[in-house]
Amino acid sequence: KNKGKRLQNTVRDLLLETFQNELEQDDIKSTTMGESGEDIQLSPAARKLIPYAIECKNQEALSIWKCLEQAESNSNGYEPLLIFKRNRSETYVTMNIKEFLRLLCESKNS
């Protein structure tokens, strides 16, 4: 559970750093371990910038399908996003391919 909490805090900190000019510290919070719902809680202001329901997993052996199912069930109508890693690895993000393609098109048109 400590590894999972550490990843949640890292994700929270990265998002706050990325949007430091648009958001306040309390706009993005890491949920308490064992609490149901999204792992990263977003204020309405943060949700406008980050339209995702974020699930974080820091596990050596990961059942990707089970984790995606959990992310989808906690998404509350937002695009589910699975962020995962294991010891001594990079952190990765999994999302629906349609959302990935939308982001590519958006960046191409910027």
C-alpha positions as a Python dict, from the first residue, in 0.01 Angstrom:
ca = {
    (1, 'K'): (0, 0, 0),
    (2, 'N'): (291, 235, 67),
    (3, 'K'): (418, 190, -289),
    (4, 'G'): (73, 271, -426),
    (5, 'K'): (44, 581, -210),
    (6, 'R'): (391, 692, -318),
    (7, 'L'): (290, 665, -685),
    (8, 'Q'): (-34, 858, -619),
    (9, 'N'): (164, 1135, -450),
    (10, 'T'): (414, 1143, -738),
    (11, 'V'): (134, 1172, -994),
    (12, 'R'): (-32, 1446, -788),
    (13, 'D'): (295, 1637, -764),
    (14, 'L'): (366, 1604, -1138),
    (15, 'L'): (20, 1731, -1227),
    (16, 'L'): (53, 2024, -987),
    (17, 'E'): (394, 2107, -1132),
    (18, 'T'): (259, 2085, -1488),
    (19, 'F'): (-32, 2318, -1409),
    (20, 'Q'): (142, 2534, -1149),
    (21, 'N'): (25, 2857, -1313),
    (22, 'E'): (-338, 2745, -1338),
    (23, 'L'): (-405, 2546, -1019),
    (24, 'E'): (-365, 2573, -643),
    (25, 'Q'): (-212, 2299, -425),
    (26, 'D'): (-551, 2179, -300),
    (27, 'D'): (-696, 2143, -654),
    (28, 'I'): (-539, 1797, -686),
    (29, 'K'): (-538, 1548, -399),
    (30, 'S'): (-424, 1190, -354),
    (31, 'T'): (-698, 976, -198),
    (32, 'T'): (-649, 778, 119),
    (33, 'M'): (-556, 415, 56),
    (34, 'G'): (-861, 191, 64),
    (35, 'E'): (-1098, 473, -24),
    (36, 'S'): (-1322, 388, -319),
    (37, 'G'): (-1328, 593, -637),
    (38, 'E'): (-1057, 771, -827),
    (39, 'D'): (-703, 766, -685),
    (40, 'I'): (-646, 1130, -776),
    (41, 'Q'): (-922, 1369, -672),
    (42, 'L'): (-963, 1678, -887),
    (43, 'S'): (-1138, 2005, -806),
    (44, 'P'): (-1372, 2149, -1073),
    (45, 'A'): (-1088, 2379, -1188),
    (46, 'A'): (-848, 2085, -1219),
    (47, 'R'): (-1110, 1870, -1393),
    (48, 'K'): (-1136, 2129, -1673),
    (49, 'L'): (-764, 2087, -1741),
    (50, 'I'): (-742, 1714, -1665),
    (51, 'P'): (-1058, 1542, -1794),
    (52, 'Y'): (-950, 1197, -1676),
    (53, 'A'): (-1037, 954, -1398),
    (54, 'I'): (-695, 844, -1275),
    (55, 'E'): (-618, 501, -1128),
    (56, 'C'): (-262, 443, -998),
    (57, 'K'): (-98, 102, -955),
    (58, 'N'): (253, 35, -826),
    (59, 'Q'): (281, -344, -838),
    (60, 'E'): (536, -599, -951),
    (61, 'A'): (273, -823, -1112),
    (62, 'L'): (-14, -635, -1267),
    (63, 'S'): (-334, -773, -1416),
    (64, 'I'): (-380, -503, -1677),
    (65, 'W'): (-738, -604, -1756),
    (66, 'K'): (-845, -606, -1392),
    (67, 'C'): (-683, -266, -1335),
    (68, 'L'): (-846, -119, -1646),
    (69, 'E'): (-1181, -255, -1530),
    (70, 'Q'): (-1132, -81, -1195),
    (71, 'A'): (-1036, 245, -1367),
    (72, 'E'): (-1344, 225, -1588),
    (73, 'S'): (-1577, 147, -1299),
    (74, 'N'): (-1446, 451, -1107),
    (75, 'S'): (-1449, 688, -1405),
    (76, 'N'): (-1786, 860, -1342),
    (77, 'G'): (-1820, 954, -1709),
    (78, 'Y'): (-1462, 1078, -1750),
    (79, 'E'): (-1199, 909, -1963),
    (80, 'P'): (-1033, 637, -1750),
    (81, 'L'): (-656, 658, -1724),
    (82, 'L'): (-437, 386, -1572),
    (83, 'I'): (-95, 498, -1448),
    (84, 'F'): (132, 214, -1344),
    (85, 'K'): (486, 117, -1257),
    (86, 'R'): (687, -139, -1066),
    (87, 'N'): (1011, -119, -869),
    (88, 'R'): (1296, 38, -1061),
    (89, 'S'): (1087, 100, -1374),
    (90, 'E'): (955, 398, -1562),
    (91, 'T'): (595, 505, -1507),
    (92, 'Y'): (348, 433, -1787),
    (93, 'V'): (-1, 547, -1882),
    (94, 'T'): (-270, 335, -2046),
    (95, 'M'): (-571, 490, -2216),
    (96, 'N'): (-831, 415, -2479),
    (97, 'I'): (-681, 438, -2829),
    (98, 'K'): (-951, 682, -2942),
    (99, 'E'): (-846, 922, -2667),
    (100, 'F'): (-480, 875, -2762),
    (101, 'L'): (-557, 957, -3127),
    (102, 'R'): (-759, 1261, -3019),
    (103, 'L'): (-457, 1387, -2824),
    (104, 'L'): (-230, 1331, -3125),
    (105, 'C'): (-464, 1528, -3350),
    (106, 'E'): (-490, 1803, -3091),
    (107, 'S'): (-112, 1837, -3062),
    (108, 'K'): (-74, 1831, -3442),
    (109, 'N'): (-319, 2122, -3471),
    (110, 'S'): (-153, 2329, -3196),
}
